[in-house]
């Protein structure tokens, strides 16, 4: 038996890249997969229903069970419709991977409101809507479950021309931590996955042009997501896991020990004088 035997998993952005690799892997591990993808382009425009359908057909040809759903995640009601379709088709829900993404590049001062809204609609509003709909369904089932929110390292480290994506990624990290705390009592765990992989959004980056084509492929990401969906991770929630090729790791955020004023507000000069202590990492 596979690690996801008989589980019902919804994967958004499952038509290509990381989402497709995840959907195929989950099926091989025994899951019934809801393949969600509207077939839009890298910049989030356009639509092609055949993209989700082709992945679902590939799963079925391999002996698995899948449902294609050509929903646009930015639609306020699409998450509810997707979860309803999953429940109607398979009778239950066990996990969701919010993997849909798009790219609008630009430095801060040249990023338009339109581009910022487009990125947030997919990466933040889309993930939030799916998280909310899935949480309601999983709570009603009273059997727990797992939700994965995909994000980007740019939310921690920044990157030139990625201001909109960085802001959206940072929002996902905060959402992961908060939702994990809120849903823990319902046995619904929420974790974030931060993949570095060769996809249509990243293949033109210099780092991918300098390594073999099979290096850092989406197939490296899928087993980490599979672990987070499996019963092997039942005690894991609120974590942010990274994967880059053969390397898997976690992101940690911590406070420094800091400096103290004398029971009164710092003066500006005291902040300057104490700044090394304020920023010094302990241990």
N, C-alpha and C positions, 0 to 999 in steps of 0.2 A: 504494500500500500504506500502511496505517496504521502508527503507531509501535509498535503491539502485535500486529502481524500474526501469527496462529497461536499466540500465547502462551496458556497456560492460567493464569487468575488466579482465586484464591479471595478473595471479599470477605465478611467477616462484618458483620452489621448492615446488610445490603444491601437490606432491604425498604423502607426509608424514608429520607428526608433525604439526608445526605451519602453514605451507602453506596449508596443507589439511584442517585444522580447518577453516582457512580463506576462502578457496574456498567454503566449505559447508555453512558457515555463509553468505557469500555474495549472494549465490544462494537463501537461505531462505529469504534474504532481497530484492529479486526481480531481482538481477543482472544475466546477462548471463556471464558465466565464461570461460575463456581460461585457461585450466589446463596445465601448462608447467613443465615437469619433465623428465629427461633422465633416471631416475631410478638408478642412481649411488649409491655407498656405502657411508658410513660416511666419508671415506678418499678421496672421489671423483673419485674412480676407478669403472670400470664396467658400465653396462647399462642394463635397463629392461623397454621396452616400455609399458609393462602392468601396470606399477605403475601409470602413468598419466591416462591411459585408465580406470583403475578401479575407480578412483575418478570421472572422467567424467560420467561414467555409474551410479555411486551412485547418482550423482546430477540428472541425467535424470530419474532414478527410483523414485525419490522424486518429480518429476514434473517440475524440472528446465531444463535449457538449458545450455549445456557445450560442449566445444571442447577440445579434448586431443591433446597436441603437445609434442612429445618426443624429444625436442631439448636440446642440451648441451649448457649451457649459455656461456661457454668459447669460443665457436666457434665465430669468428669475425662477421660472417654473420647471426648467429642464431637469433639475436634480430630483424633484419630487416625482416627475414622470418617469425618470430612469429607475429610481428605486421601486416604484410601483410596477414597472415592467419586469424588473428582476424578480420581485415577489410573485407576480402572476405566472411567470414562466417556470420558476424553480421552487416556489413555495417557501423560501426563506432567504436570509441574507447573513453572511458571515464576515465579510470584509469589503473594504473599498480602498482603492488606490487612486488618489487625485494626481494624475500625471499630465493633464492637459497643459500645454504651454505655447507661447508664441514669443516673437522677438520684434522689438522696435528699438533700434539703436539711436543714440544721440547724446551729446554732452548736455549737462544740466540746462544751460542757458538757451539751448536750441531744441529742447524737448517740448513738443507742443502739448496742450491740454488733451488733444485728441489721442495722441500716442500714449500719454500717461494713463488716460482712462481705459484705453484698449488693453494695456498690459495689466492693470489692476482688475479689469472685468474678468479676464481669464484666470490670472494667477491667484487673486485674492477673493473676489466675489464668487468666482466659480468654485474654488476650493471650499470657501465658507458655506456656500449653498449645499454642496454635496455632503460636507461634514454634518451639517445640521439635519439634512434629510436622512442620512444614514444613521445618525445617533438616535433619532426618533424611532426608526424602525428597529434598531438593535435593542433599545430600551424596552420597547413593546414586546419583543420576543423573549426577553428575560433570560437570554442565553449568552450574553456578552458578545464580543467581536473585536475586530481590529480595523483601524483607519490609518492610512498612511498619507501624509501630505508631502508631496515632492517640492523641493525648493532648490536654491542655488547658493554655492559658496560665495557668490558676489554679495550676498546679504551680510556676510561677515567681513569680507576683505575688500570689497569694492572693486571696480574695474572701469577703466576709461570707456566712455560711450555706453555704459550699462546702468545709468542712474535710475531709470524707471524700474528695471528688473531688480536692481539692488533694493530699492524701497519695497517692492512687492515681496521679495524674498525675506527681508527682515520682518515684514508683517506675518508671514507664514510661521516663522520661528516663534513669535509671540503667541500666535493662535495655537500652535502645537502645545506649548507649555500650559496655556490656560485651559484648553479643552481636555487635556490629559488629567488635570486636577479636578475638573468638574465632572468628568464621566467615569472616573475611577470607581466610584461607589456602585456604578451599574455594570462593572466588569467590562467596560468598553475602553480599550486602550488606544491611545493616539500617539503616533511617533512621526518624525520627519525623516525623509530620505534625501540626501544631497548627493546626486550622482555627477561624476565627471565622465562623460562618454562621448564617443563620436556619433553625432546625429546630424540631421540636415540643418540644425541650428548652429552647430559648432564646427562642422567639418572644414570650414574655411579659416578657422583660427590657426595662427602659426604653430601652436603646439601640436595640432593634429596633422599638419602638413609635414612635420619632422619625424613622425613615428609610423610604424607599419599600420596598414589599414585594419588589421585585426586587433590592434592594440586598443585597449579601453573601449571595446565594443559594448553595446547595450546588454549583451548576454552576461556580462559580469555583474550587472546591476540586479537582474531578475532574482537570483537566489537570495540576496540580502532582503529584498522585498518579500520573498516567499517565507523566509524565517520570521519576519515581523507579522505575517498573517497566520502563521502556524501556531499550534498549541505549545510549541517549544518556547515561545516568547510570552506566555500568559502573564508573567510578572513584570513585563517591560512596558513602561509607558512614559511619555514625556521626553524620550531620548531623541537626539539628532544624530543620525548615522550617516557617515560619508562613505562613498565607494568610488575608487578610481582604478579601473583595471583590476589587478589582482590584490589591491590593497583595500581593506575595510577598516574604518576608524570611527571615532566619535568626536563631536565638537563639544567643548566645555566652555562655559562662561563663569567666571568667578570674580569676586571682589578682592581688592588688595586690603591689607590690614589698615592702611590709611594713616592719617595723622589727626591729632586732636587739638582743638583750641582749648583755652582755659575757661570752659563753661560759659562762653559767650561767642558771638559770631566772629569768624576770622576777619582780620583786616586784609586788604589786598596785598600789602607787603608780606604779611604772614603766610598767605597762600603761596606767594612766590618763593619765600624762604623754605617752606615745607614741601614744595612740590615733588622733590625726589622721594620723600617718605610717602606722600599721597599715592604715587604711582608705582612704588616698589612692590614687586611680587614677593610674597612670603615663600619660604621653603625653597 
